[in-house]
Amino acid sequence: MENKEKETKILNNNEMEQVAGGFVYDGVFEWLKGFNITCPNCANEEEASLRKRYATGIHVYYTCEKCGQKFYCVLGESNRVKLYKEK
């Protein structure tokens, strides 16, 4: 058997809409509804200043426009949402 590497591409909002054939990305995944997203660095929770950069099925990547911290949310075990800082 050959050892083949798989390439993973993270789609941006426009690409997700095109791949899904008419799916309109509304900016919120079902598993994120009901959770207040807060910057892990400065505790900013203003939705307008937490910019979504891109997303996968279980990850949503943000940048806080107030302090510049990059972070992401992950859907973990038992449907718990975990927040991680990026280095």
PEJO-V438687 format. One record per residue. SS is DSSP state (hx for helix, st for strand, lp for the rest). PSI is psi in whole degrees, 0 to 359 (NA if undefined). Layout:
ss & psi
SS & PSI
SS & PSI
This chain:
ss & psi
lp & 143
lp & 145
lp & 100
lp & 132
lp & 140
lp & 137
lp & 129
lp & 132
lp & 127
lp & 125
lp & 144
lp & 178
hx & 314
hx & 319
hx & 324
hx & 318
hx & 319
hx & 316
hx & 321
lp & 358
lp & 62
lp & 352
lp & 132
lp & 118
lp & 118
lp & 5
lp & 352
lp & 127
lp & 149
hx & 319
hx & 346
hx & 346
lp & 135
lp & 353
lp & 134
lp & 116
lp & 127
lp & 138
lp & 127
lp & 351
lp & 309
lp & 1
lp & 19
lp & 132
lp & 15
lp & 117
hx & 325
hx & 335
hx & 6
st & 97
st & 125
st & 127
st & 310
st & 174
st & 156
lp & 191
lp & 326
lp & 9
st & 142
st & 124
st & 134
st & 162
st & 129
st & 121
lp & 349
lp & 313
lp & 350
lp & 359
lp & 132
st & 136
st & 170
st & 155
st & 142
st & 137
st & 111
lp & 196
hx & 151
hx & 30
hx & 34
lp & 136
st & 127
st & 146
st & 132
st & 139
st & 146
lp & 148
lp & NA
